[in-house]
Amino acid sequence: MKYALIASALMLVSGLGFETGIVIAQTTSKPSATLTPTQTTVANFQTENYSVRVFRQGSQTRMNLFDKRTNKLQLNAAPVQVERGGQQTNYTTSEGERLFRISVDQAGNRSVEINGPGQVIQEMTN
């Protein structure tokens, strides 16, 4: 259809007395779609001041941490270390001098702990 319109336009132009030239039609292929690793949510909860999401992306476990008080994303897909002990799992990462630990147990208790210079924050939910 696209080439038929071009040919029709060229015939119209030549019928009006304009000189026609050679038109080369060229198609380009679309770049292949980039595959993004599948994400699986491991833990997702909110405390009074934080919204937490721990997820697996490919073979890596990562964490998002949103501070509702400041309306800022503190961690964005930060890789975490996973520590399982007894009935509790801890997801830990650091940024600068701050250590972030998310704890989830089988009873449904969850907590956010942030340790930084002169600052320790701990919030729990269940």
C-alpha positions, 0 to 999 in steps of 0.5 A, a space after each residue: 500500500 505504501 509503495 502504491 501511494 508513492 507510485 501514484 504521487 510520482 505519476 501525478 507529479 509527472 502528469 503536471 509536467 514536473 520531471 521525475 527521478 528514480 525513487 529508491 525505497 528502503 526498509 529498515 528493520 526494527 531493533 530487537 526488543 531488549 529482554 528485561 529479566 522477570 521480576 518476582 516479588 518476595 516481600 512487599 509491605 508498609 510501615 508508618 514511614 516506609 514502603 518496602 518491596 523486595 524482589 528477585 530480578 533474574 538470579 539477583 535479589 533486590 530492594 526498593 525502599 520509599 520514605 513516605 515522609 520525604 516522598 523519596 526513593 531511598 533505594 532503587 533496585 539495590 542488590 541485597 544479601 539474603 540471610 536465612 536463619 530459623 523462621 526469619 529472613 533478613 535482606 541487607 544492603 548498604 549505601 554510603 555509611 548507611 546499612 539497610 536491613 529488612 526482616 521478614 518472619 514466617 509469622 508475618 512480622 516485618 521490620 525496616 532497620 536503617 543504621 547510619 552515623 548518629 541515626 538508628 531507625 527501626 519500624 515494625 509491622 505485622 
